Amino acid sequence: MIGIDIVSIERIQKLQERFGDKALQKYLSQEEILLVKNDSTAAGFYAAKEAISKALGLGISSECSFFDIQIHKDALNAPYFTLSQKLIDAYAITGTALSITHEGGFAIAVAVVEGKKSTRQLSH
């Protein structure tokens, strides 16, 4: 399952100017906020969470909140994510991948979620 999202960096910047750190707390955990170095990173994390929720076929919803998805950085500063146990169990998740980029005032994220179950099943 694949998901993609694009976010205007300016949109995130304006939210932070208006609401301060509370803007980030709407969609990021304290651990994730510590990883945010600038507005581009914050926008990338927002796009990533949206892309991941789309890959699951759920979108951000009561079934998949921003806090069911945790963004991390590895030793090489590459992003990856973990999911809440309820999502791992519900969709039998076996693998994930994430790519985030920033260019021309936008942050774009692509997520792949592999699992044995899907919200989109083929009908016969």
ChimeraX attribute file (.defattr): number of C-alpha atoms within 10 A of each C-alpha:
attribute: neighborCount
match mode: 1-to-1
recipient: residues
	/A:1	16
	/A:2	18
	/A:3	21
	/A:4	21
	/A:5	20
	/A:6	20
	/A:7	22
	/A:8	19
	/A:9	23
	/A:10	14
	/A:11	14
	/A:12	20
	/A:13	18
	/A:14	13
	/A:15	14
	/A:16	16
	/A:17	11
	/A:18	11
	/A:19	12
	/A:20	12
	/A:21	12
	/A:22	12
	/A:23	16
	/A:24	21
	/A:25	14
	/A:26	10
	/A:27	18
	/A:28	22
	/A:29	15
	/A:30	9
	/A:31	11
	/A:32	17
	/A:33	17
	/A:34	9
	/A:35	15
	/A:36	16
	/A:37	9
	/A:38	10
	/A:39	18
	/A:40	22
	/A:41	19
	/A:42	24
	/A:43	28
	/A:44	27
	/A:45	28
	/A:46	24
	/A:47	25
	/A:48	32
	/A:49	31
	/A:50	25
	/A:51	26
	/A:52	31
	/A:53	26
	/A:54	22
	/A:55	21
	/A:56	25
	/A:57	16
	/A:58	17
	/A:59	18
	/A:60	19
	/A:61	9
	/A:62	8
	/A:63	11
	/A:64	21
	/A:65	16
	/A:66	19
	/A:67	16
	/A:68	17
	/A:69	22
	/A:70	19
	/A:71	21
	/A:72	15
	/A:73	12
	/A:74	8
	/A:75	6
	/A:76	6
	/A:77	9
	/A:78	11
	/A:79	17
	/A:80	17
	/A:81	16
	/A:82	15
	/A:83	17
	/A:84	13
	/A:85	11
	/A:86	12
	/A:87	16
	/A:88	16
	/A:89	12
	/A:90	13
	/A:91	16
	/A:92	15
	/A:93	18
	/A:94	10
	/A:95	11
	/A:96	17
	/A:97	15
	/A:98	21
	/A:99	16
	/A:100	21
	/A:101	16
	/A:102	17
	/A:103	10
	/A:104	7
	/A:105	12
	/A:106	17
	/A:107	24
	/A:108	22
	/A:109	24
	/A:110	22
	/A:111	26
	/A:112	19
	/A:113	20
	/A:114	17
	/A:115	17
	/A:116	9
	/A:117	14
	/A:118	18
	/A:119	12
	/A:120	10
	/A:121	7
	/A:122	6
	/A:123	4
	/A:124	3
